[in-house]
Amino acid sequence: PLPQAEHPPNAILQVEREQYVSMFRSLGDYPVGRAQAAPTFERAQLPPDELDVIWALCDLDADGCLDEQEFCLALHLAARRFMGAALPDELPAALVPEAKRAGLQASAGRCGRNG
């Protein structure tokens, strides 16, 4: 058998991250709220309740918005779910950015865009 890849099975590959970052930046206003991100996430054709779970898992600072790192995580989970993977009950530790693990917050305050 081949040796285990460097990336854990849930890891975001560099090429995926680049796509996700490009999509995030195309939205123009950061961090992004639900209404702003909705058209992007609807492409995954997931039920609204699953998108709610993904948003909740990835909004690590619970400000109602997704910063670039959180957005990448959310798109990654949505893409995996679209391909048939189960949604996790909690975000796998390997996916949590180190700065977020340490309790640092990339964005201060609340989003202000609740939609």
N, C-alpha and C positions, 0 to 999 in steps of 0.2 A: 504493500500500500504506500501511497505517497505521504510524505510528512505533512503534519497539520499546517495549514496556512498560518501566516503571521497574524491574520485578523481573526478575532473570534467570529462565530457565525452571525452575530447581530451587528458586527462592525460596519460602519459606513466606509465604503471604498473611496479613495481620493477622487476618482472620476465622478462618482455619485455626489460627493460633497461639492465639487465644482459646479455640477448641474444645479444642485439645490441652492447654492449661494447665488448663482446667476438668476434663478427664479425669484429668490428673495429680493435681490437688488432691483429686479425689474418692476417690483411693486412700488418702489420709489420713496416710501415714507416709512421710517423705522422707529421703533419696533412696529410690527403689523398687528392690527386687531382682527377679530374674527371676520367681520364683513369684508375687509380688505383682502384677507387670505382665502375667503370662501371659494372664489372661482378656481384658484389653483388646486385646492384640496378636492373640489367636486370632480376633477378629472380622474381621481382614483375610483369613482363610482361606488363609494362605500355608503352604507346607511348612515343617516345623520347621527344616530346614537353611537356608532363606532367612531365617527369623526369627533364627537364630544369626548370620548374616552382618550383618543389620541391627543387632543388639545390639552386635556387635563393632565395627562402624563408628561407632556413636554413643556408646559408652562411652569418651568421649574421655580421661578420666583413669584408665581401666583399673582402676577400683575394684570392678567387679562389679555396680555399681548405676547407675541413671540419675537424675541430678538433673533439675530442671525443663527446662533447655535441652536436655539430651541426650534426654530423653523426647519432647520436641516434635520433635526431629530424627528420632528412631526412628519415631514415628507418621507423620511426613511421608513417610519412605521407604517405610513399609509401605503407606500409602495410594496412593502413586505406583505401587508394585509391583502392588498390587491392580488398578489401572487399566491395567496392561499395560506400564509402563515397566520397563526393565532395571535391575537393581541395579548401582550403581556399584562399581568395584573399590576405590575410596577415596572418602571423603566429599568432595563438591565444596567447594572452599575458600570459595565464597560462602555455604555453609550453616554453616560453623564459626563459632560466636559469637566476637566479637572478644576477649573475656576468655580464652577457651580458646585462641585463636590465639596470644595473648601468653604462654601458658604458665601463666596463673593458674588455680588450681583452686577451684571454687566449694564443693567439699566436701572436707574434710580426712580422711585416713585411708581405711581400707577399709570396704566396705559392712557386712560382718558378716552379711548375709542372702544366702547363696550360692545359695539355691534359686530 
